[in-house]
C-alpha cells in the first residue's frame, strides 16, 4: 500500500502531480525553519509546531516545496539514521499541504511523534480518505485546523487526533467533553492565537494545551535586585568568585552552604548533555578536569533554573537561546569565547526568568562589557548572534538578513536550532534539579 501511494506521487498522477509540479527549486526550498512551543497546563514544553519560511516569502507561503524541505531538515537532525528519534516523547506538529501527504519525505519521520496539521475541509475531502486512513494507520496524528465541529462520519472522525481551537473556546470545549461522555472518541484540544498568559490560564483550566510563540513574555518584572531568591544569590556569589579566580577551597566552602545546589550542579556535569568520559564526584574534581570557565557556564544555567516560581517554558526558552547562540558562533570566534556566547544568549532572558529587572540583575552579576552589550542592546561582539536567535524565535522575517550578515547559511542556522532542541532535551532535566 505504501508503494502505491508514493509511486503515485513520483509518477505525477492525481494529487501527486501537483506535488511534483510545485516542488521545484524556484518554489522556495531555501529557507529558515521556525517553531512555536506547545505547553501543557503547567507551562511545560511537550512539543513543537514546525513551519518553513522560504527565502523572501511571508509566513506559511512556501507550499509543498517548503514542506518537503522542512521534512528533510527535521529528519536529518531529529531522526538521523542509526540514532533514532532524538526528542524523546516530544511531539512535532507540521502544517502540511494536500500534496505533501504523497511525498516520500513524510516517511523519514517517526509517525508516532508527528501530528499533521490540515484544514477541516481538506480532512473531509472524500478523495483524500484513503491516504489519510493509511497515514493514520501508520501512526501519524492529524490536527484539524479551523471549524469547531468534528466530522460526523465515524471513519473520518477516527482520523482526527487533535483539534485546534481559539483562545475563547469554552463552549466548544464543553460540547466536546459532553460528546466524550456520550461515548465519542476523545481528541486532544490545542489552542492557538493565544495572546497572553491570562488567556493561557483560561485554556489551561479547560485542560487545553496551548501553542505559544517567541513573543510570549512573563508578567512585568520587579524593579529591585532584592527580589532574587536565596539560591539565586548564592549562584551569583559563586559566579563572581570564579570571575575573580578565587581559590578553589573558598569556592567549595561557599557551595557547601547549599547541599541541594551541589547535587544539582554535579548531576548536570554528569549528564549526557556534558558528555564527560568519567563521573565527576566533587567540585574540585570538576575544576581539575575542565577548569573555571565551564563551571561558570554551568552555574549560569543553574541560575536560569533557580527561580522556584519560574515558568518551565521560560527556562526552556533561555536554555535553547543560549545553546543556539553558542552553536552559530562556533568556528567564527575563538574557542575561548564559546562560554560567553552561551551566557550572552541565555542571560538575554534572565530578567524574565528571575522576575527582576535587567538592570537589577546586572548590578548583581558582573559580566564582561561585550556580554552586557549583547544583553542590553544586541551590540558588541556577541550581540548579532543574540539578535539572530531572537529573530528566529519571533519569525519576524529578519533571520535571512541577520544570518547573511554573519556569513551563515540557512542550513547552518536550521541545524543549530534543531541541535539546540536536542541538547536542551538532555540538559533541562538535569538542570531542573530536585
C-alpha positions, 0 to 999 in steps of 0.5 A, a space after each residue: 500500500 505504501 508503494 502505491 501511494 508514493 509511486 503515485 506521487 513520483 509518477 505525477 498522477 492525481 494529487 501527486 502531480 501537483 506535488 511534483 509540479 510545485 516542488 521545484 527549486 524556484 518554489 522556495 526550498 531555501 529557507 529558515 525553519 521556525 517553531 512555536 512551543 506547545 505547553 501543557 497546563 503547567 507551562 511545560 514544553 511537550 512539543 513543537 509546531 514546525 513551519 518553513 519560511 522560504 527565502 523572501 516569502 511571508 509566513 506559511 507561503 512556501 507550499 509543498 516545496 517548503 514542506 518537503 524541505 522542512 521534512 528533510 531538515 527535521 529528519 536529518 537532525 531529529 531522526 538521523 539514521 542509526 540514532 533514532 528519534 532524538 526528542 524523546 516523547 516530544 511531539 512535532 506538529 507540521 502544517 502540511 499541504 494536500 500534496 505533501 501527504 504523497 511525498 516520500 519525505 513524510 516517511 523519514 519521520 517517526 509517525 508516532 511523534 508527528 501530528 499533521 496539521 490540515 484544514 477541516 475541509 481538506 480532512 473531509 475531502 472524500 478523495 483524500 480518505 484513503 491516504 489519510 486512513 493509511 497515514 493514520 494507520 501508520 501512526 501519524 496524528 492529524 490536527 484539524 485546523 479551523 471549524 469547531 465541529 468534528 466530522 460526523 462520519 465515524 471513519 473520518 472522525 477516527 482520523 482526527 487526533 487533535 483539534 485546534 481551537 481559539 483562545 475563547 473556546 469554552 463552549 466548544 470545549 464543553 460540547 466536546 467533553 459532553 460528546 466524550 461522555 456520550 461515548 465519542 472518541 476523545 481528541 486532544 484540544 490545542 489552542 492557538 492565537 493565544 495572546 497572553 498568559 491570562 488567556 493561557 490560564 483560561 485554556 489551561 483550566 479547560 485542560 487545553 494545551 496551548 501553542 505559544 510563540 517567541 513573543 510570549 513574555 512573563 508578567 512585568 518584572 520587579 524593579 529591585 535586585 532584592 527580589 532574587 531568591 536565596 539560591 539565586 544569590 548564592 549562584 551569583 556569589 559563586 559566579 563572581 568568585 570564579 570571575 575573580 579566580 578565587 581559590 578553589 577551597 573558598 569556592 567549595 566552602 561557599 557551595 557547601 552552604 547549599 547541599 541541594 545546589 551541589 547535587 544539582 550542579 554535579 548531576 548536570 556535569 554528569 549528564 549526557 548533555 556534558 558528555 564527560 568520559 568519567 563521573 565527576 564526584 566533587 567540585 574540585 574534581 570538576 575544576 581539575 578536569 575542565 577548569 573555571 570557565 565551564 563551571 561558570 557556564 554551568 552555574 549560569 544555567 543553574 541560575 536560569 533554573 533557580 527561580 522556584 516560581 519560574 515558568 518551565 517554558 521560560 527556562 526552556 526558552 533561555 536554555 535553547 537561546 543560549 545553546 543556539 547562540 553558542 552553536 552559530 558562533 562556533 568556528 567564527 570566534 575563538 574557542 575561548 569565547 564559546 562560554 560567553 556566547 552561551 551566557 550572552 544568549 541565555 542571560 538575554 532572558 534572565 530578567 524574565 526568568 528571575 522576575 527582576 529587572 535587567 538592570 537589577 540583575 546586572 548590578 548583581 552579576 558582573 559580566 564582561 562589557 561585550 556580554 552586557 552589550 549583547 544583553 542590553 542592546 544586541 551590540 558588541 561582539 556577541 550581540 548579532 548572534 543574540 539578535 539572530 536567535 531572537 529573530 528566529 524565535 519571533 519569525 519576524 522575517 529578519 533571520 535571512 538578513 541577520 544570518 547573511 550578515 554573519 556569513 551563515 547559511 540557512 542550513 547552518 542556522 536550521 541545524 543549530 536550532 534543531 541541535 539546540 532542541 536536542 541538547 536542551 532535551 538532555 540538559 533541562 532535566 538535569 538542570 531542573 534539579 530536585 
